[in-house]
């Protein structure tokens, strides 16, 4: 499970909010990621560029 933290305010969500990566998909070279906030109240579907620009990886659990 990957956990990300918001670098700056984004779509009305405050900087520092933590998110879990729920799903990632790729269709014809376009990646999309689905993130849920730590309290599960917010769901975001964002592109690869939005993820790289607005979030940084906090934690990645390896299997």
LOLUM-737987 format. One record per residue: residue number from 1; residue in three letters; x, y, z of N, C-alpha, C in turn. Coordinates in steps of 0.2 Angstrom, whole numbers. Each point is the difference from the previous one (the first is absolute). Layout:
residues N
NUM|ALA|X|Y|Z|X|Y|Z|X|Y|Z
...
END
This chain:
residues 63
1|UNK|4|-6|0|-4|6|0|4|6|0
2|UNK|-1|5|-4|4|6|-1|-4|6|4
3|UNK|3|4|3|-3|6|3|4|6|-2
4|UNK|-4|5|-2|2|6|-3|-2|6|5
5|UNK|4|5|-1|-2|7|4|0|5|-5
6|UNK|-5|5|1|-2|5|-4|6|6|1
7|UNK|3|2|-6|5|5|1|-2|7|1
8|UNK|-6|1|-3|-3|7|0|-8|-1|-1
9|UNK|-3|5|2|-8|0|-1|-2|-2|-7
10|UNK|-4|-5|-1|-2|-3|-6|-8|-1|0
11|UNK|-3|3|-5|-7|-1|0|-4|0|6
12|UNK|1|5|4|-3|2|6|2|-4|6
13|UNK|5|-4|-1|3|-5|6|6|4|2
14|UNK|1|0|7|6|3|3|6|-4|-1
15|UNK|6|4|0|6|-2|0|2|-5|6
16|UNK|3|-5|-1|2|-5|5|-5|-5|1
17|UNK|-6|0|-3|-5|-6|0|4|-6|-2
18|UNK|-1|-6|3|2|-6|-2|-5|-4|-4
19|UNK|3|-4|-5|-5|-4|-4|3|-7|-1
20|UNK|-4|-5|-1|2|-6|-2|-1|-1|-7
21|UNK|4|-4|-4|-1|-1|-7|-4|-7|0
22|UNK|-6|1|-3|-5|-5|0|1|-4|-6
23|UNK|1|3|-6|0|-3|-6|4|4|-5
24|UNK|3|-3|-5|4|3|-5|-2|-4|-7
25|UNK|-1|4|-5|-2|-4|-6|4|4|-6
26|UNK|0|-3|-5|3|3|-6|-4|-3|-6
27|UNK|-2|5|-5|-3|-1|-6|3|4|-5
28|UNK|2|-4|-5|4|3|-6|5|6|2
29|UNK|4|-2|5|5|4|2|-1|6|5
30|UNK|-7|0|2|-2|5|5|-1|-3|7
31|UNK|4|2|4|-1|-3|7|-5|4|4
32|UNK|-4|-3|4|-4|3|5|0|-3|7
33|UNK|0|4|5|1|-3|7|-6|2|4
34|UNK|-3|-4|4|-5|1|5|3|0|7
35|UNK|-1|6|3|2|1|7|-6|1|5
36|UNK|1|-2|6|-5|1|5|4|3|6
37|UNK|-4|5|3|3|3|6|1|-5|6
38|UNK|4|2|4|1|-5|6|-6|-1|4
39|UNK|-5|4|0|-6|-1|4|-6|-2|-5
40|UNK|2|-2|-7|-4|-2|-5|-6|4|-2
41|UNK|0|7|2|-5|4|-2|1|3|-7
42|UNK|6|0|-2|1|4|-7|3|-6|-5
43|UNK|-2|1|-6|2|-5|-5|2|4|-6
44|UNK|6|-1|-3|3|4|-5|2|-5|-6
45|UNK|-2|2|-6|2|-4|-6|5|5|-4
46|UNK|6|-1|0|5|5|-3|5|-4|-5
47|UNK|3|5|-4|4|-3|-5|7|-1|3
48|UNK|5|-3|-4|7|-1|2|3|7|2
49|UNK|-1|5|-5|3|6|1|-2|4|6
50|UNK|-7|0|2|-3|3|6|3|-4|6
51|UNK|1|-6|0|3|-4|6|7|3|1
52|UNK|4|0|-5|7|2|1|1|7|2
53|UNK|-5|4|-3|1|8|2|-3|1|7
54|UNK|-5|-3|2|-3|2|6|1|-5|6
55|UNK|3|-5|-1|0|-5|6|8|-3|0
56|UNK|1|-2|6|7|-4|1|-2|-6|4
57|UNK|4|-5|-2|0|-7|3|2|0|8
58|UNK|-4|-2|4|2|0|7|2|-7|2
59|UNK|-3|-5|-3|1|-7|3|-2|-5|-6
60|UNK|4|-5|-1|-2|-5|-4|1|-7|3
61|UNK|-5|-4|1|1|-7|3|1|-5|-5
62|UNK|5|-3|1|2|-5|-5|-3|-7|2
63|UNK|-2|-4|-5|-3|-7|1|6|-5|2
END
